[in-house]
Amino acid sequence: GIEFSTKFNPGTKSGGDYFDIFEHDDRLKFGIIVSSSSGYAMSALFLSVLMKLSAQIEARKGVDPDKVISLMLAEIVPNIQKNDSASLFYGVVDRRNYEFKYSSVGSIAGMLQVHGQDQVSWLEPSAGSLKKDFDEKPLTHTITLGPRDRLILCTEGVWNCQSSDGDVFGKEKLLKSLNRAPRTGVHDVRNEILFQVEKFMGQKETPRDQTVLVTEVKDRVIKLAKKSPV
């Protein structure tokens, strides 16, 4: 009931993006994780913690996303170097009712495009970027997805890229790219965003990693009723 389109452009100077889409033991649920690091040392730290905690995260897949992120932060934050930073987005879709729970810290640009509506909603982060001495508490947000609704996630290398004159692409241009994209499918949306970014930068190579992930609920979905408590 879900369609995906993703693209990763490696940076030539800095970054360390990571993304994964994975099923739960409960086959009616799947998770999305996207991270963006200021440099490769921070990215390596994130991946090492992810590998170390993979079994615990697997066991906690029934809990809210903020609890999973908090589990990771307890390992990541004490080991962050002075000038390093990172952003992290973790969400879970329940295909019984197409409920999407997510928690976001930092600068992952998340957007919800409801079918039939011109306005795009931002998926606001609940905390700032991960840095040394980070002490904020992430939160879980919940939204319900309908047929042909879209979720769009972009890392900082996409929306914060610069032109040759030093101008920043910014989130407003990101929204314009989304509105300019054809309504025919997720691949067209992804391609339009990256085309506008490349056109703005005036070059094909990007100094920082770029990741775009577009998710769309298929036109015909069946929401399963939750079981009543006995």
N, C-alpha and C positions, 0 to 999 in steps of 0.2 A: 503493500500500500504506500510505499515511499520511493521516490526517485531522487538520486544524487548526481551532482556534477561537481568535480573538484579539480583544482589546478594548483601546482606548486612551482614557483619560479625561484631557483636558488640565487641568493645574493652574492655579489662579487667581493664585498668587503666585510659585512657583518651580518648577524642574525643567527637564527637557529629555530626555525619553525618546526612544529610537529603536529600531525593530526591523525586521528584514527576514528573509524566507525566500526563498532563491534556489537555483536549480539550478546545478550545475557543468557544465563542458564534458562531463564524464563524466555522462551522463544518469541513471546509477544512483546518483549521489550528490547530496545537497543540503545546504546550510548554513543555520544559524540564527544570527543575531547580535542581541543585545539589549544596549542600553546605557542607563544612567541617570545624569544629570548633576545637580550641585547647583544649577546655574543655567543661564541661556540662553547666557552667554558660554562656559561650558565645553562646552555642547552644540554651539555653533557651531564651536568648536575641533575637536571630535571629527568633525563632519561634513566640515569642510574637509580634515582629514587622511585621512578615508575616501575622499573624492573624489580627493585627490592620489595616494593609493596604490592606487586601485582596480585599475589595470592590474597592479601588482606582486602584489596579493592574488590576482587572477585567475590569475596565473602560478604562484602558490604553493599552489593549492588541493589539491594532492596531499600537502602536508606537514602535520604535526601542528598542531592549533589553537594550541598555545602559541607556535609559531614565527610564526604570523600575528599573534597579539597582541603579541609582542615587537617585530615590525616596526612596528606602530602605536604602541607605547609610546615607541619611539625618537624619534618625531615629536611625540607629545603631551606627554610629561612635561616637556621643557625649556620648554614654553610655558604650563604651568599657572600661573595666578595664585595668590597667597598663600593665599586662603581657599577656593579651588575644589576640588572632588573629583568623582570619577566612578567608576562600576562598569561592567564589560564582561564579557559572556558570548559565547563563540563555540564552536559545535559543528558537527560534520559527521556525517551519517548515510549509511552505505553500504548500499544496498538489496540488495546481493548476499547479505549475511549479517546485516543489521540491526545492525551494529556502530555504536555511537555514541561518537565521540571528542569531548571538550569540554575547554575551558579557561575558568576563571572567575576574575576578580579583583574584589574589592569585595563588594557587598551584594545582588547579584541572588539572590533566593531560588529555588533550583532543587530540584525534588522528582521522585522516581521512584516511581510507583505500579505495582507488579507485579500483574498480573491474578491474582485468587484469593488474594491475601495482604492482610491487614489493615494490616500495618506499611508505612509510607511511608519511603523513604530520602531523606536530604538529599544533593544534589549540592554537596558542599563546595567553596568557593573555594580556590584554591591561593595566594592573596596578598590583602593588604588593599586598601582603596580607593586609587584613583589620586589622589595628591596631589603637591604640589611636593616634589621630591627623592625621589620614589618610587624604590626600588632593589631591590625583590624580583623574584624570577624566577618567572614563571608556569609551571605544569606542565600536561601533558595527562593526562586520565583517560579510561579506556575501559570501557564497559559494553555488554552485548548485550541487545537488546530482543526480547521475544517477542510473540506475538499478544495484542492488547488491553492491552498495557502502555502506561502514560501517562507523559509528561514534562510537568511544569508549571513555568513560569517566571513570577515576579512581581517587578516592580521595587520599590524601596524605598518609593515612594509608596503601595503596596498594604499591605505588612506592617508598615510603620512609621508608619502614619497614627495620629492621635490623636482621642480623643473630646472632647466639650465640657468634660469634667472634667480633661483633660490625660493620661488613661490611654493607653497605647500598645497597639495591636491585637496586635502581636507574632506570632512564628512559631508559637506554640502554638495560638493562635486560627486561624491560617491552616491548620494541620493539621486542626483540628476542622471548619473549613469544607469542607475537601476530603473528610473522612470523611462529612460530612453530605450531600454532593452526590449526586444520583441517579446510578446506574450506566448510564444509558441513552445517554449520548453526551457528546462534548467540549463542546458548547455549554451543556449543563446544568451541567457542572463550572465552566466560566468564569462563568456567570451566578450560581451559588450563592456563589462566592468574592466577587464584587463586591457581591452582595446583602448578605452578612454584613458586609462592610467599610462599606457605606453605612449599614446599620443601626447599626453600632458608632459611626460618626462622628456620626450624628444629623442629617446634611445631605447633599444631593445633590452639592454642589460640593466639590471637593477642593483644598487649597492646593498640592499637589505632583502632578506628572504620575503617572498610574497606568497600568501596562501588565500585562495578563495574557495569557499564551500557553499554550494546552493542545494537546498533540500526542498522538495515539493511533495505535498500529499496528493496522491492520485485522485482523479475525478470521482471515482466511485469507491467509497470506503464504508465499511460497516462497523459501527461502534457497538461493542458488546456490552451488555448491561453488567454491572458489578453484582456479585452475589450478595444477597441480603444476609446479615449476621444471624446465626442460629441462636 
